């Protein structure tokens, strides 16, 4: 005889099946909510970086730091050292999706780069946003391309500080996209756009602009931003430049065009 209040095996199986079904329905939503929360946290970090850049520029007549051509981020002219006195909370150095070092198993795009004094970074500077005045501060690049100053009047489409797999990068319009998702060529000086083209936020990265606004940047949109003063906005990887959907690597073909 069945005891009052007890469940039968069939009833328990039905309950378990219902719970499993609900979990299957809810898990994608929960995952999206976690990703959205991390993206919001990333944008919050970048807003704080806007204050850091603003304070530094305020102390140096509106100018950025000078930059350096060595790969040593301990050089005091490098942004990571020059700005270190303007913040205390090291967590703003790391996107919430990318906090584990590459040499400890962090994978592209969710790995962190080891910067000066062993500090981990998962953001990088638009390397054209230096006040470079000599060849040894410009990686032998054209000095006329550098932005030099924090100027909100012309900065709505000029990236300043973004999700990155290196401390900085100096992209050109002809730089090619990563051949596959997760390709890591952090030290390839011939193609710096690849350092920023990271699928950290569902087909996008987060970025701080020269006018100190913060918003998401679609991965294909990276080629449509004004990285340096003479950057061609009709380059070969833009719709204005004639790029076709099939020209992009397979992993990027379904992303929004710009």
N, C-alpha and C positions, 0 to 999 in steps of 0.2 A: 504494500500500500504506500502511495506517495505521501510523504510528510507535508503538513501544511506549511506553506511559505518556501519550500525548497524548489530549486530549478531542476528541470530535467536536462539531460545531456543535449537534447535537440535545442532547447531554449538557450542554453549556454553557447552552443555553436552559432545560433542565429545572432545573439548579442555580439559575439566576437567578429562575426562577418560584417555586421553593421558598423562596428568600431573601425574595422580595417577599411571599409568603404569610405567612411568619413575621413579617415587619415589620408587615404589616397586622394580625396577631393581637396582636402585642406593643405596638404604639404606644399604643392606648388605656390599657393597663396602665401603661406608662411615663408617660403624661400624668397619670394618676391619682396615681401615685407622686410626681411632681413637685409636683402640687397639694397632696398630703398633706404633703410636706416643707415647703412654703411655709406651710401652715396651722400646722404644729408650730413653725416659726420665729416666726410671728406670736404664738402663744400664749406662747412663750418671752419675747418682747419685753414682753408684757403682765404676765407674772410679775415682770419687772424693774421695770415701772411700779408694781406693787404695793409693792415695796420703797421706791420713790421717794415715793409717797404716804404710806407708813407713816413714813418718816423725817421728812417735812415735818410731818405731824400730831404726831409725837413732840416736835418743837421748838416747837409752837404749841398745847400743851395739848389735843391731839386735834382741833383745828379745821382746816378747809380754808382756802385763801386766799379773799380777799374777793370777787374778781370785779369786772368793770367794765362799764358800759353803752355805752362807745364801741366802735366797730368796730376800734379800734387795739389789736392784740395786743401792742404794745410797752408798754402800760400795766403797771406793776409789780404791779398787783393781779390781772392775768390769769394763769391757771395756767401758760401757756407761759413766762412770765417768772418767776413766783414759784417754780416748781420747777426752773428751769434750773441752779441751784447744786447740785442733788442728784443729778446724773448727769453722766457725761463722754462716754459713747459715743452719738454722735448717731444711730447706726443704729437705736436703739430707738424713734426717732421715726417710722420707716417700716415699714409692713407689707411683707413680702417680695414681695407681689403688687402693691404700689402704691408705686412709688418715682420715677416720672417726673412732673414738674410738668404741670399742665393747660395752662399757656401754652407748653409745649414738646411738645405732642402727647399728653399723658397723657389717657386717656378714662375716663369713669365706667364701672365702679367702680374702675378701676386707676390713677387719677391721684392726685397729691399736691398738697396745699394749701400755699401759701407763707405761713409764719407770721412771727413776730418776727425781725428782723434777717436776713430772707431764708431762714430755716431751713425746710426742707420737713417737712410733717406729713402722715401719712395715718391718724392716730388723732385722736379728738376726745373731749372731756370731756362727760359728762352735765352740762349747764349748771345743773341744779338742785343740783349738789354743790359749791356755794359757801357760804361763811359771809357771805352778803350781808346787810348791815345797813341799807342806805339805798337810796332809789330809783335813785340813779345807779350802783348796783352790781347792779341787778336787771333791767335792760332794762324797767323799768316793770311787772315781774311781781309777783305777790303774794309778799311776804316770808315768809309762813307756809309756803310750799311748799318752801323750801330745806332740804337735809339738814344742812348746817353742819359736821357732825362725822364722823370716820371711826369707825363703830360696827359692828363685826362681828356684834353680837347681833341686829341687825335688817336686815342687809344682804344676805342670801342671794338675794333677788330684786330688789335695787336696783342697776341698772347704774351704773358709775362712769366707765369709760374704754373706748372701743370703736373698731372700724374706723369711719371717718367721712370725709366729703368736705369737712369744715369743721373749724375748731379746736374747736368745741363746738356743742351744740344743746339746746334746752329743749322736748322733745316734750310734747304733750297727747294724751289718749286719742282725741280726735276728728280728729287729723291724718290726712290721707289718704295712701295709698301712692303711689309713683311710677306715673304712667300707663303708662310703658314702661320696659324695662330700659335703664339708662343715662341716664335723665332727670336733668339737673343743675339744681337750684334751690337752690344753696348759700346764697344770701343772702335767701331767702324767709323772713321772720320769722314769717309766719303758719302755716307748716308745717315744723317742725323735724325731724319723724320721717324725712322724706325724706333727710336728711343721713346717717342711719345705715342706711337700707334699701338695702344695697349687696350685689350678688351677687358677693362676692369669694371666698367659700369654699364653692362648690357649694350655693347656696341658704341660706347662712348668713354671719354675721359672727362674729368673735371678740370676747369682752368680758371685762373685769375688773369684778368686783362689789365692793360696799361691804364685804363680808366678806373681800375680797382673794382670792377664788377666781377661777379663769379657766376659761371653757369656751365652746363654740360656742353661738350664739344663732340659731335659725331665723328667717328674715326675718319670717314672720307672728308669731313669738313676741315680737317687739319690742313689739307692742301689748299683750302680756300681762305686761310687766314693770312694776315700781313706780317710775316715773321720778321722781316727787316725792311729798311727804307726803300729798297729797290726790288722788293719781291714782286714777281709777276703773278697777279691774281687770275690770269688766264693761262696758267701753266698746263702741262700735258695731263695732269691728274685732276682737272676740274671739268665740269660740264661746259664751261665757257671755252675751255681749251680742246674740247672734242673727245674727252674720254668716253669710252663705251662700257656698258656693264660687264661685258666679257673681258675687258682689259684688266680688271681687278683680279687678285688672287681669289680662288674659289671660296675661301672662308669669309671674304669681304663682299662678295657679289650681292648678297641679300640685304646689305646695309643701305641706309638712306643715301641718295646721291646729293651732291652740292655743286 
